[in-house]
Amino acid sequence: MVYILGGWQSDFAKNWARQQMDFADAFAEVVGEGLAAVDLEAKDIDTGHVGNFVGDLFAGQGLLGGFFGLVHPDFDGMPTSRHEAACASGSVAILAATAEIEAGRYDIACVVGLEMMRNVSGQQAAQNLGAAAWAGHEFQDATYLWPKAFSDLGEEYDRRWGLKYEHLMRIAEINFANGRKNPNAQTRQWAFNDKSFTADDEANPVVEGMIRKNDCGQVTDGSAVVFLASEQAARDYAGKRGLPLESLPRIQGWGHRSAPISYDRKVRASQGEPYVFPQVKRAIDDARRRAGVSDIAQLDAVETHDCFTTTEYMAIEHLGLTAPGEAWKAVEDGSIEIGGRLPINPSGGLIGGGHPVGATGVRMTLDAYKQVTGKAGDYQVEGAKTVQTLNIGGSTTTTVSLVVGL
């Protein structure tokens, strides 16, 4: 059993390069603020993990586990590692830390996710992020690779079941609205007008195919950290602070699946099947089975990977909120809104909150922790006790799902 002691998230609206921050500065900030937030000291941490996708390309920096030793002398000698699974890097780092704890190797782990992405041009950022596709083999005609890939996903939905753009725009509108309630959301002060969530070429210009500006998750600098503990360490932590052990959330279940890196290979393989991405469905179901969640009604909220509106549209049905091809029903009837049947991305998600790639899975887990402990502030889902995350890397090449609950 692995417990979550808490964590910290940076302000995703910050531009690190403009503030003369580099990786070392960002790393020191997130670890230092995280330790203070959970009332731990560096000497209390047994192992360190870092989720990061392309620090090598954006900043020429690899071997990010080595930055722990710069934060505090007590980290010198601590085992550390970096984990890469594109947009699922943070969640894979969490899985590695939980495995170490479950194996009895260590009792308390610090898991950092961070990405620096706003220090280059938009075109260069798109090229760097394209490393998560099959390089030299797919989407060669795209100016912006990932908008093209997830436009193709929308077109696949349109072929199979029909798709109305108004439903994608409603997803975006909900996530931007949720982001306005989140003090760390990148878009919390963005302004929109009555044409922003339409197919208006001026207010909402085309990026690639059916994907327009407000369909997109944000290029973001950002970091997040969570501290994980064994049952005995969590018991000791709670006891020293006069807390009941039951007040600390647990990672109750996990799912981790991979598929071929080729988008086309995935979609062709699922022809005639109920779900476009069967491995996404399996990761979701694996997490629930391990958590003992037999009915979606047992969940109170979801933090999902809305890198684009089409990705969330896909997730709605893969999560089981609707039957395949019927995600539009959950959009229309308000099921995915705060106060609805299963609020999705109360934090604002990637569209409203921001998407520092390597940090996203850690940030999702931290938001799940906040929800089940009643610490989510203005975006709190009332009475939330069980939250599922869904984090994907590439064109669902890697999928990780966690169930966090009390």
PyMOL commands that set and color helices and strands:
alter all, ss='L'
color gray80, all
select helices_A, chain A and resi 23-38+42-44+55-59+64-71+73-75+86-102+122-132+145-160+165-179+213-215+231-240+245-247+263-269+278-291+296-298+309-318+327-332+349-353+357-372+377-379
alter helices_A, ss='H'
color red, helices_A
select strands_A, chain A and resi 2-9+47-51+80-83+108-115+206-208+211-212+222-229+250-258+301-304+386-393+398-405
alter strands_A, ss='S'
color yellow, strands_A
deselect
rebuild
show_as cartoon
